[in-house]
Amino acid sequence: MTETLDYTIDKFTFRTAIDRFYTDDGLWAKPENNLVRIGISDFLQQRSGDVAFVELKPEGTEVAFGEELVVIETIKVNISLTSPVSGRVIKVNLAMEMAPEAINQDPYETGWLVVIDASELQTDLAHLLNPQAYFTKTKQESEREVNKDQ
């Protein structure tokens, strides 16, 4: 089980896995040697709603840091998310075709999206948020939204 930083606000509990890095818009990047497994944070999946469809770049696709990597359709919104690292997509989570709800059920494990063979790993990671920074950012966003609604 992945170790997380957790906070509860209103009736929601948000988890931030501590063994990966995060983009501002909510993708996580988990280095596995020179490979990077990528998925969607718990905060983003809860905020976006139930995932209905996921469109991933196919295996073999070269992506640059900040280039579109995934499009997600939920019951609330359509989201285009950009790659947290440069490199080549070497594996896609085939479960996303038949069971995209895995993102909502287990965003840090079975709900992963792709694995990228990173070409500029250390440079790219320097542009991402560490777990504590992402945790603080999402907690502040949540508190602002709750206070706005009161």
VENFENBEL-V767151 format. One record per backbone hydrogen bond with DSSP energy under -0.5 kcal/mol. NH is the residue of the N-H (numbers start at 1). CO is the residue of the C=O. If there is no record, write none. Layout:
# VENFENBEL-V767151
nh = (NH,NH)
co = (CO,CO)
This chain:
# VENFENBEL-V767151
nh = (5,7,9,12,14,16,18,20,21,22,23,26,28,29,30,31,32,35,36,37,38,39,41,42,45,46,47,48,49,52,53,55,56,57,60,61,63,66,67,69,70,71,72,73,74,74,75,76,77,79,81,81,83,87,88,89,90,90,91,93,94,96,97,98,99,102,103,105,106,109,111,112,113,114,115,116,117,118,118,119,120,124,125,126,127,128,129,134,135,136,137,138,139,140,141,142,143,144,145,146,147,148,149,150)
co = (16,14,12,9,7,5,3,17,29,129,27,23,39,21,37,29,35,32,116,30,114,28,26,15,41,42,43,44,45,73,73,71,54,69,89,58,87,83,64,81,81,55,79,53,72,77,50,48,48,72,70,79,67,63,117,61,88,115,115,113,92,93,94,94,95,99,100,101,102,106,106,109,38,38,91,36,88,34,116,86,86,120,121,122,124,125,22,130,131,132,133,134,135,136,137,138,139,140,141,142,143,144,145,147)
